[in-house]
Amino acid sequence: MPVGDDERLYTVGELARRVGVPARTVRFWSDAGVVPPSGRSAGGYRLYDSQAVARCDLVRTLRDLGLGLDAVRDVLARRATVAEVAEAHVEALDAEIRALRLRRAVLSTVAARGGTEKEMVLMNELARLSVRERRQIIDDFVARVTEGVGLSPDAIVIADWMREMPDDPSPERVDAWIELAGLVADEDFQRKVRQLVVTGSGDGWAPEWRPGLYPAVVTLAGRAVADGIAPESLQGKTVLDEIVSPSLPPSERAELRERLELLADARVERYWQLLEILNGGTSSPTAIPAFHWLTTALRAHG
C-alpha cells in the first residue's frame, strides 16, 4: 500500500526542495525551533511530516516579508495573529522608509552642494536623528523660551512647523532644518527669543498701531531706505507718520520702538524665514533695514 502525503516523512533535503529554500535554511529554522523535526531516522537524521511542510511554508512566507524569528515564533505559537504581526511590521517598515527617505534627501543635498566637512557632519547627525529626537530638540527650545509664560495658539502652530519633517524633504527643507537646529541650540538666541516672548506676553501692543504694521514697515520704510531718505530728516518724519499715528502717546511710541528693536534682529528674522521654508513656503526678503530705519526714526522724532 503506497504511503500518502499525510504519512510521508521528509529529510532535510527533501523538505528544502519541497518548500524551495536551501537545506541549510531548513536546518537553521529547525535549530531555532520554528520548524522542529517530527522524528529521527535510524541513522539519526531529522525527519519532517506534512505538518512540518505547512509550517515551513508559513515560515518562509513570513521571513520573505521581512519578519524576524521572534515574530515568527509568536505567530506559530499563536501568541499573535498574522494580522497583528503584519500590522506591527508595517509600522516598523514605515518608520524605516521615512528614515531612508530622509537620509536620501540629506545625501542628495550633500552631493548637490559639495558642502564642507562640518556641514557633512551636521547633515549626517540630522539623518541619524529619529523623529522623536528631532521633536525633542524643538520641544526643549520651546520649553526654555516660554517657561512661566505659556504658549499662545499661534506659538503652538509654529512649534509644530519646527517639529515636523516631511518623509521626502527637499534639499531646501533639509538645509533649513539643519540651520534651525543650530539656531535654537544657541543660548544667546534662546535669551533673545525669551525676551521677545516675555515682552509680548502682556497688554503692551496698542490696538491703534498693531494692525498692518509689518506690511507698512516693509512697504513705506523699505521704500525710504531704497530712496535714501534719512530717518532723522523732515521727509523721514513724514514717512514715519504714515506708519505710526502721530497721535500715539509718547510712552506707547517708546514701547513700540523698544519692541521693534528686539524684532529687528537678523537671527530672529532668519528664524522666521526658516520656518517659512519648513512650512512649504519660500523665504521672504529681509526686512531688517526697514525696521532699523523705523526705530531710528522713532528715536529721532520721539
C-alpha positions as CSV (number, residue, x, y, z in Angstrom):
1,M,0.0,0.0,0.0
2,P,1.6,3.4,-1.0
3,V,2.4,5.9,1.7
4,G,0.1,9.0,1.5
5,D,1.4,12.6,1.7
6,D,-0.1,12.8,5.2
7,E,2.0,9.9,6.4
8,R,5.2,10.6,4.5
9,L,8.3,11.8,6.3
10,Y,10.8,14.1,4.6
11,T,14.5,14.5,5.1
12,V,16.1,18.0,5.4
13,G,17.0,17.9,1.7
14,E,13.6,16.8,0.6
15,L,11.8,19.4,2.7
16,A,14.1,22.1,1.3
17,R,13.3,21.1,-2.3
18,R,9.6,20.9,-1.5
19,V,9.5,24.4,0.1
20,G,12.0,26.0,-2.2
21,V,14.7,27.0,0.2
22,P,18.3,25.9,0.8
23,A,18.8,22.9,3.0
24,R,20.9,25.0,5.4
25,T,17.9,27.3,5.9
26,V,15.7,24.4,7.0
27,R,18.5,23.3,9.4
28,F,18.7,26.9,10.8
29,W,14.9,27.1,11.3
30,S,14.9,23.7,12.8
31,D,17.7,24.6,15.2
32,A,15.9,27.9,16.1
33,G,12.8,25.8,17.0
34,V,10.4,27.3,14.4
35,V,10.3,24.1,12.3
36,P,11.1,21.2,14.7
37,P,11.6,17.7,13.3
38,S,8.9,15.2,13.6
39,G,11.3,12.4,14.4
40,R,14.7,10.9,13.5
41,S,15.7,8.2,11.0
42,A,17.5,5.0,12.1
43,G,20.7,6.8,11.2
44,G,19.9,9.8,13.4
45,Y,18.8,12.2,10.5
46,R,16.0,14.6,11.1
47,L,12.6,13.8,9.5
48,Y,9.6,16.1,8.9
49,D,6.0,15.3,8.4
50,S,3.3,17.1,6.3
51,Q,2.5,19.5,9.2
52,A,6.2,20.5,9.2
53,V,5.9,21.1,5.4
54,A,3.0,23.5,6.0
55,R,4.8,25.1,8.9
56,C,7.9,25.6,6.8
57,D,5.9,27.2,4.0
58,L,4.4,29.7,6.5
59,V,7.9,30.4,8.0
60,R,9.3,31.1,4.5
61,T,6.4,33.4,3.7
62,L,6.8,35.4,6.9
63,R,10.6,35.6,6.5
64,D,10.2,36.7,2.9
65,L,8.0,39.6,4.2
66,G,10.9,40.6,6.5
67,L,9.6,39.3,9.8
68,G,12.2,38.3,12.4
69,L,12.3,34.9,14.0
70,D,10.8,36.2,17.3
71,A,7.7,37.5,15.4
72,V,7.5,34.2,13.5
73,R,7.6,32.2,16.8
74,D,4.8,34.4,18.2
75,V,2.6,33.6,15.1
76,L,3.4,29.8,15.2
77,A,2.8,29.7,19.0
78,R,-0.5,31.6,18.5
79,R,0.7,34.4,20.8
80,A,-0.1,36.8,18.0
81,T,-2.2,36.5,14.8
82,V,-0.7,37.0,11.4
83,A,-2.7,40.2,11.0
84,E,-1.3,41.6,14.3
85,V,2.3,40.8,13.4
86,A,1.8,42.2,9.9
87,E,0.4,45.5,11.3
88,A,3.3,45.9,13.6
89,H,5.7,45.1,10.8
90,V,4.0,47.7,8.5
91,E,4.6,50.3,11.2
92,A,8.3,49.3,11.5
93,L,8.7,49.4,7.7
94,D,7.0,52.9,7.5
95,A,9.5,54.2,10.1
96,E,12.4,52.6,8.2
97,I,11.2,54.1,4.9
98,R,10.9,57.6,6.5
99,A,14.4,57.3,7.8
100,L,15.7,56.1,4.4
101,R,14.0,58.9,2.6
102,L,15.4,61.5,4.9
103,R,18.9,60.0,4.5
104,R,18.5,60.1,0.8
105,A,17.5,63.7,0.9
106,V,20.5,64.6,3.1
107,L,22.9,62.7,0.8
108,S,21.3,64.5,-2.2
109,T,21.8,67.8,-0.5
110,V,25.4,67.0,0.2
111,A,26.0,65.9,-3.4
112,A,24.4,69.0,-4.8
113,R,26.1,71.5,-2.5
114,G,29.5,70.0,-2.2
115,G,29.5,71.2,1.4
116,T,32.3,71.4,3.9
117,E,33.2,68.6,6.3
118,K,31.4,70.4,9.1
119,E,28.2,70.6,7.1
120,M,28.6,66.9,6.2
121,V,28.8,66.1,9.9
122,L,25.7,68.2,10.7
123,M,23.8,66.6,7.9
124,N,24.8,63.1,9.0
125,E,23.7,63.9,12.5
126,L,20.3,65.1,11.3
127,A,19.9,62.0,9.1
128,R,20.6,59.8,12.1
129,L,18.1,61.5,14.4
130,S,14.8,59.8,14.9
131,V,11.5,61.7,14.6
132,R,11.3,61.7,18.4
133,E,14.8,63.1,18.8
134,R,14.2,65.9,16.3
135,R,11.0,66.8,18.1
136,Q,12.8,66.8,21.4
137,I,15.3,69.5,20.2
138,I,12.4,71.8,19.4
139,D,10.4,70.9,22.5
140,D,13.4,71.7,24.7
141,F,13.8,75.1,22.9
142,V,10.1,76.0,23.2
143,A,10.1,75.0,26.9
144,R,13.1,77.2,27.7
145,V,11.9,80.3,26.0
146,T,8.3,80.1,27.3
147,E,8.9,79.0,30.9
148,G,6.4,80.7,33.1
149,V,4.7,82.4,30.2
150,G,2.9,79.6,28.3
151,L,2.2,79.1,24.6
152,S,-0.2,81.1,22.6
153,P,-2.3,79.2,19.9
154,D,0.0,80.8,17.2
155,A,3.1,79.6,19.1
156,I,1.8,76.1,19.2
157,V,1.3,76.0,15.5
158,I,4.8,77.4,14.9
159,A,6.3,74.8,17.2
160,D,4.5,72.1,15.2
161,W,6.1,73.5,12.0
162,M,9.5,73.2,13.7
163,R,9.0,69.6,14.8
164,E,7.8,68.1,11.5
165,M,10.0,67.0,8.6
166,P,8.3,65.6,5.5
167,D,9.1,61.9,4.6
168,D,10.9,63.0,1.5
169,P,12.1,66.6,2.2
170,S,13.5,68.8,-0.5
171,P,17.2,69.8,-0.1
172,E,15.9,73.3,0.9
173,R,14.0,71.9,3.8
174,V,16.9,69.7,4.9
175,D,19.2,72.8,4.8
176,A,16.5,74.8,6.7
177,W,16.1,72.2,9.4
178,I,19.9,71.9,9.9
179,E,20.2,75.6,10.2
180,L,17.2,75.9,12.5
181,A,18.6,73.1,14.8
182,G,21.8,75.0,15.2
183,L,20.0,78.3,15.8
184,V,17.7,77.1,18.5
185,A,20.6,75.4,20.3
186,D,22.4,78.8,20.6
187,E,22.0,80.1,24.2
188,D,22.2,83.8,23.1
189,F,19.4,83.2,20.6
190,Q,17.4,81.5,23.2
191,R,17.7,84.5,25.5
192,K,16.7,86.8,22.7
193,V,13.5,84.8,21.9
194,R,12.8,84.5,25.6
195,Q,12.9,88.3,25.9
196,L,10.5,88.6,22.9
197,V,8.1,86.1,24.5
198,V,8.1,87.8,27.8
199,T,7.8,91.3,26.3
200,G,4.9,90.2,24.1
201,S,3.0,88.3,26.8
202,G,1.3,91.4,28.3
203,D,-1.0,94.0,27.1
204,G,1.7,96.2,25.5
205,W,0.5,96.0,21.9
206,A,-1.7,99.1,21.5
207,P,-4.5,98.4,19.1
208,E,-4.2,101.7,17.2
209,W,-0.8,100.7,15.6
210,R,-0.8,96.9,15.7
211,P,-2.9,96.0,12.6
212,G,-1.0,96.1,9.3
213,L,2.3,97.3,10.9
214,Y,4.6,94.8,9.3
215,P,3.5,95.4,5.7
216,A,3.6,99.2,6.3
217,V,7.1,99.0,7.6
218,V,8.2,96.8,4.6
219,T,6.5,99.0,2.1
220,L,7.0,102.5,3.4
221,A,10.1,102.3,5.4
222,G,11.6,99.9,2.8
223,R,10.9,102.5,0.1
224,A,12.5,105.2,2.3
225,V,15.6,103.1,2.6
226,A,15.8,102.5,-1.1
227,D,15.3,106.2,-1.8
228,G,18.0,107.2,0.6
229,I,15.6,109.2,2.9
230,A,17.3,109.8,6.2
231,P,15.1,108.7,9.1
232,E,16.1,111.9,11.1
233,S,15.0,114.2,8.3
234,L,11.7,116.1,8.0
235,Q,10.9,113.9,5.0
236,G,11.7,110.9,7.2
237,K,9.2,112.2,9.8
238,T,6.5,112.3,7.0
239,V,7.1,108.7,6.2
240,L,7.1,107.8,9.9
241,D,3.7,109.5,10.4
242,E,2.3,107.3,7.6
243,I,3.5,104.2,9.5
244,V,2.8,105.2,13.1
245,S,0.0,107.5,14.0
246,P,1.3,110.9,15.2
247,S,-1.3,110.9,17.9
248,L,0.1,107.8,19.6
249,P,1.2,108.8,23.1
250,P,4.9,109.2,23.8
251,S,5.0,106.3,26.2
252,E,3.5,103.9,23.7
253,R,5.8,105.2,20.9
254,A,8.7,104.4,23.2
255,E,7.3,101.0,23.9
256,L,6.8,100.3,20.2
257,R,10.4,101.3,19.5
258,E,11.8,99.0,22.2
259,R,9.7,96.2,20.8
260,L,10.8,96.8,17.3
261,E,14.4,96.9,18.3
262,L,14.0,93.4,19.7
263,L,12.4,92.3,16.5
264,A,15.0,93.9,14.2
265,D,17.5,91.2,14.8
266,A,18.9,89.3,11.8
267,R,18.8,85.9,13.7
268,V,15.1,86.4,14.7
269,E,14.2,87.2,11.1
270,R,16.2,84.2,9.9
271,Y,14.3,82.1,12.3
272,W,11.0,83.1,10.7
273,Q,12.4,82.6,7.2
274,L,13.5,79.1,8.1
275,L,10.0,78.3,9.5
276,E,8.5,79.6,6.2
277,I,10.7,77.1,4.3
278,L,9.9,74.2,6.6
279,N,6.2,75.0,6.2
280,G,6.5,74.6,2.4
281,G,6.9,78.3,1.5
282,T,9.8,80.4,0.3
283,S,12.0,82.6,2.3
284,S,10.8,86.2,2.4
285,P,13.2,89.0,1.6
286,T,14.9,90.7,4.5
287,A,13.0,93.5,6.3
288,I,15.8,94.3,8.8
289,P,17.0,97.5,7.1
290,A,13.4,98.8,7.0
291,F,12.9,98.1,10.7
292,H,16.2,99.7,11.6
293,W,15.1,102.8,9.6
294,L,11.8,102.9,11.6
295,T,13.4,102.5,15.0
296,T,15.9,105.2,14.2
297,A,13.0,107.5,13.0
298,L,11.1,106.8,16.2
299,R,14.1,107.6,18.3
300,A,14.8,110.8,16.3
301,H,11.2,112.1,16.3
302,G,10.1,110.8,19.7
